[in-house]
């Protein structure tokens, strides 16, 4: 159905458009004219015309469209038609207000669900902390005893034990050290869940620079380029955020170790309206079908013999991010590297564009000095 010419016009002169539509309706109140009235109201609502402005335009148009004449019945008939036209025009506004009410109710339910989830999470964190302390204590004592006994056997029997026995005892000590690390990891997770946040302005870029320097010094033979976006500042707990960044950068350092030349980047950008930070690498990556295992403590995505660690770093980083009210997720592809994203409940508008800086490996810097 073709709409009247006045409906297609700009609403810069809305009162005139309304008067023309009202005249057409009162003069010929057909079903088609009624649909045109509703169409005018829908266009007005979509164009941001307020209900008050529609009613004002209606009052201004009434004197021209419904003039007072001695024919009282004609005046009343045209007035009723004008009232019906106004109702048709306001129908889209009623729908919009209903949708807004539904949306607000949905938001209230979502907020209530979120509050309940946060309460449940706090309870679970407390239970996890208690269990972690108990488990760490229960594991540490027998593991220490095993380690001490095998160490004494190796030292006291170094002249009498055969090679196979010595290798077996070394394997026992290696496993004891692994379980000792698990106990330490459980304690660290407990502390992360219980530690009080001491909020202050934190220079994230500065922390990344410092950690990158340490990593490069730890193995001067590696050819790794760190790209660090400057000026990343957040209100956060400095100690916990440093732990999270150390975990993320250490993870990238570890899983790029098989590359002759590697690249690790720390940056930030707006995603879904939130300031989002990321640590990206071009290492071995992983299959995204395993992504749901990232936040689970002591879970590993790669064989233990291929890469070291106990599967704690990413779980710890995720818990720290959640402590700051943020989100944590990853994007990766096997053989193509991985990127870990996190937010810290910050929505600053003054996002600083990345200005990458190439960092030479320490071995090269020493040669240049």
Secondary structure, DSSP 4 states (H G I P E B T S, - for coil): -PPPGGGGS-GGGHHHHHHHHHHHHHHS--HHHHHHHHHHHHHHHHTT--HHHHHHHHHHHHHHHS---S-HHHHHHHHHHHHHHHHHHHHHHHHHHHHHHHHHHHHHHHHHHHHHHHHHHHHHHHHHHHHHHHHHHHHHHHHHHHHHHHHHHHHHTTTTS-HHHHHHHHHHHHHHHHHHHHHHHHHHHHHHHHPPP-EEEEEHHHHHHHHHHHHHHHTTT-EEEEEE-TT-EEEEEHHHHHHHHHHHHHHHHHHTTTSSEEEEEEEEEEETTEEEEEEEE-S----GGGGGGTTSTT--SS-TTTS-S-S-HHHHHHHHHHHTT--EEEEEETTTEEEEEE--S---S-PPPP-------HHHHHHH-
